[in-house]
């Protein structure tokens, strides 16, 4: 396969090349794609100055990403399976779509979107479960140049509304319902509630998935099957500029308002294909399965775009790892003879807790490469994955990256880079990580620990935050001059391998999902009895981090007090979704604040970790007694 590194020596050579001559390096890779018009310049950029970040890859190049998935591959792959869909309920039939079939469906749905007035540059919000129509809808948007904004179907109506409003979406695509294990989620009803606040939306397209009766608003709501009836699948791809927006994906940051991370067409295409091929070392005929949801970036880059650009067979699964039982993942591996399996540490830890017997009863001999993403993997989970799932013969790629980076940044290349448990190892070609101290001084050499930054653009990086370029600059480029700030802390060991330690900002990584503490606080504060709250992360055996909320409430009766925890949880579920529900809630009479009124989260974090012995300097606190009270209360909390 072109552009695939096949040995460690070649990796080091390519890495050197990519740093010495980034334009030449990425230009050569992009040559293997199909461009309507070639670029004039590989890269034009600045991380500083008033329009920063300014990042333009493949300047004036024209292309359509779907032509690179379909037309470019069609001759070879028309009858090859592109997507295998495994339903939530194993008793239901699976769906297999060849590249030819998927292409026809994408073109037909693209025409259908045009029919209702969706044009190049319009935003389309997609709120679908993990069904093939999700991939079809996103690719149809890309085909006509509409910008997709996929919202994870576990978010609440209120969170969905915020995202639809921010993107000013013209159309929302959903289904009547979605399934997760034995739960049915009424997606259309959630969309209806959200849309009460979203004047920009002209139509809701509804895919019939479970067939239950739903409320239907004439003229506004359109069934997917009615919309495509009689629509042709002849379609010519819209010609896009390399820097035209491909999609927006909202992610959590340090403030309450989610950020719309913007990715553009040319660079994202080149980067996701290159990283997919090299990290996973995918070969023709392999069956690749990433268990993420397409509502998160992992699904965008490594279920849909990266694999399909490569011409891979990619598995999509609607259900959950533990239903109908804890052997479900391994049933699926066995059923489709999966060769590449990519999941999150949190899923691995949850399965470790269920016992080895769920794994050992299955034939997993097809597996060749294992991957993890989303959060640091602890050594115990890594070893279990390696020994019990991989039987000691599959390399593990621990892939570090972010919504903002578009694709994998630091990771072993499967079977090529020697691995060490819990280390993401080495940067991919083209990626220049640096560690800095809090003053921004670069920590050179090995065996150092600091704040992880990236010093040179790469094609898959974010270009802006939707509608607010200044926020992008402030968040990622203002802390240290000329550097992209990742928000993670990392160690570089004696050999130059990277270990990602975790977030250094106010973001908690819960089960591999990013949750901003401010977002959760804003939601908790919506409860009428809540005066103030402070949220921190704490170590959680399965989730990696759990959410710990310290809450000040108004005076309450005993009955109110007995219900308040559940009510707060319900409030968070209503405003964000169940993923952000606090694991622990402690009602307190005050919060540790400095004289200037700033909450000292460091102290709350320590207490949450159960380590109140060394709280550091508390002399600047307005009222040190509050801390003692919280420590006492925390003991009760931990015991329960
Ligand atoms: C964390 C997910 C350790 C990290 C692709 C990052 C990881 C955040 C790893 C991004 C890893 C991701 N080891 N930590 N292999 N991969 N992270 O935007 O804190 O949902 O900043 O993107 O997840 O999460 P996001």
Boltz pocket constraint, residues with backbone or C-beta under 6 A from the ligand:
constraints:
  - pocket:
      binder: B
      contacts: [[A, 251], [A, 296], [A, 297], [A, 298], [A, 372], [A, 373], [A, 374], [A, 375], [A, 376], [A, 377], [A, 398], [A, 399], [A, 400], [A, 401], [A, 402], [A, 403], [A, 404], [A, 410], [A, 424], [A, 486], [A, 487], [A, 488], [A, 500], [A, 501], [A, 502], [A, 503], [A, 509], [A, 512], [A, 513], [A, 514]]
      max_distance: 6.0
